[in-house]
Amino acid sequence: MFEILFENADLIAVNKPEGIAAIPEQNPQEPSLFERLCAERGETLLIVHRIDKDTSGVIIFARNAEAHRHLNMEFEMRRARKVYLALAHGVIEGDWGKIDKPLARFGSGRVGVNAQHGKPSLTEYQVVRRLPAHTLVEAYPKTGRRHQIRVHLYSVGHAIVGDRLYGDRTLQRDYPRMMLHAKRLTIRPPSGEEVTIEAPVPQSFNDVVDAAAG
C-alpha cells in the first residue's frame, strides 16, 4: 500500500519509496510503482513524469486523457515547480548557488556535462544544514533533464551521498540509499487551482543525515 499524498478527479500523487522504479523499466526485476498502483487502485492511470528509481518522494499520475495532456504541458512549459532535498558529499561554502551546465546522455545510461552537444540545464540550490563532511541542500531544478540534480552536484565536486552512478563507487556503496528526495511539487491541475504536494522525508533519509551529523 503506497502513501497517497493528494488526489482529485484529475490526478493522484504518491510518496514513492526509494528502490522502486517509478515507471516500467526495460528489464524489470519487479513491477514498477506505476503498475502496482494501477492494480492497487483498479484504475488505468497515465504517466506524467518520472523520478529515479533510487530517489524517494512526490510523483503524480493522471487519471484521464485531458488531465494527462494538461499536466504534461505544465512540465514541458516548466510551470511545475519542484523542490528536492539532497545530502551531498563535502561542505558547500555559499548559502545559495546555481549550476548552469548543459547535459547530454551517453550510451552507458550515464549523463554528463557536454558544452557542445548538451541541452541547457539549470539547477538552483540553497544550503539547509552543514555537517562535518556533508551538506544538506534544497535543490530547485529549473529544467527537467535526466539525472539533472545528481550530475550537476557531481560536476561541482559534491556528489549526492549514496549515488552509485556518480561519485566514488567504493565510498558510495557504504550508504544504504541515495540521498535524494522529491520533497515538494507545485502544479496547476486542469481545474486551474494550483496545488502544492509535499512528501514527508522518510526515516531512511533522516537516519543517514543523523549518522553524518555525528
Secondary structure as the mmCIF struct_conf table of DSSP 4:
data_model
#
loop_
_struct_conf.conf_type_id
_struct_conf.id
_struct_conf.beg_label_comp_id
_struct_conf.beg_label_asym_id
_struct_conf.beg_label_seq_id
_struct_conf.end_label_comp_id
_struct_conf.end_label_asym_id
_struct_conf.end_label_seq_id
HELX_LH_PP_P HELX_LH_PP_P1 PHE A 2 PHE A 2
STRN STRN1 GLU A 3 GLU A 7
BEND BEND1 ALA A 9 ASP A 10
STRN STRN2 LEU A 11 LYS A 16
HELX_LH_PP_P HELX_LH_PP_P2 PRO A 17 PRO A 17
TURN_TY1_P TURN_TY1_P1 GLU A 18 GLY A 19
BEND BEND2 ILE A 20 ILE A 20
BEND BEND3 ALA A 22 ILE A 23
BEND BEND4 GLN A 26 ASN A 27
BEND BEND5 GLN A 29 GLU A 30
HELX_RH_AL_P HELX_RH_AL_P1 LEU A 33 ARG A 41
TURN_TY1_P TURN_TY1_P2 GLY A 42 GLY A 42
STRN STRN3 LEU A 46 ILE A 47
TURN_TY1_P TURN_TY1_P3 LYS A 53 ASP A 54
STRN STRN4 SER A 56 ALA A 62
BEND BEND6 ARG A 63 ASN A 64
HELX_RH_AL_P HELX_RH_AL_P2 ALA A 65 GLU A 76
TURN_TY1_P TURN_TY1_P4 MET A 77 ARG A 78
BEND BEND7 ALA A 80 ALA A 80
STRN STRN5 ARG A 81 HIS A 89
BEND BEND8 GLY A 90 GLY A 90
BEND BEND9 GLY A 94 ASP A 95
STRN STRN6 TRP A 96 ASP A 100
STRN STRN7 LEU A 103 ARG A 105
TURN_TY1_P TURN_TY1_P5 GLY A 107 SER A 108
BEND BEND10 GLY A 109 GLY A 109
STRN STRN8 VAL A 111 VAL A 113
TURN_TY1_P TURN_TY1_P6 ALA A 115 HIS A 117
HELX_LH_PP_P HELX_LH_PP_P3 GLY A 118 GLY A 118
STRN STRN9 LYS A 119 LYS A 119
HELX_LH_PP_P HELX_LH_PP_P4 PRO A 120 PRO A 120
STRN STRN10 LEU A 122 ARG A 130
BEND BEND11 PRO A 132 ALA A 133
STRN STRN11 HIS A 134 PRO A 141
BEND BEND12 LYS A 142 THR A 143
TURN_TY1_P TURN_TY1_P7 ARG A 146 HIS A 147
HELX_RH_AL_P HELX_RH_AL_P3 GLN A 148 SER A 155
TURN_TY1_P TURN_TY1_P8 VAL A 156 GLY A 157
HELX_LH_PP_P HELX_LH_PP_P5 ALA A 159 ALA A 159
STRN STRN12 ILE A 160 ILE A 160
TURN_TY1_P TURN_TY1_P9 VAL A 161 GLY A 162
BEND BEND13 ARG A 164 GLY A 167
HELX_RH_AL_P HELX_RH_AL_P4 ARG A 169 GLN A 172
TURN_TY1_P TURN_TY1_P10 ARG A 173 ASP A 174
BEND BEND14 TYR A 175 ARG A 177
STRN STRN13 LEU A 180 ILE A 187
TURN_TY1_P TURN_TY1_P11 PRO A 190 SER A 191
BEND BEND15 GLY A 192 GLY A 192
STRN STRN14 VAL A 195 GLU A 198
HELX_LH_PP_P HELX_LH_PP_P6 ALA A 199 PRO A 202
HELX_RH_AL_P HELX_RH_AL_P5 GLN A 203 ALA A 213
#
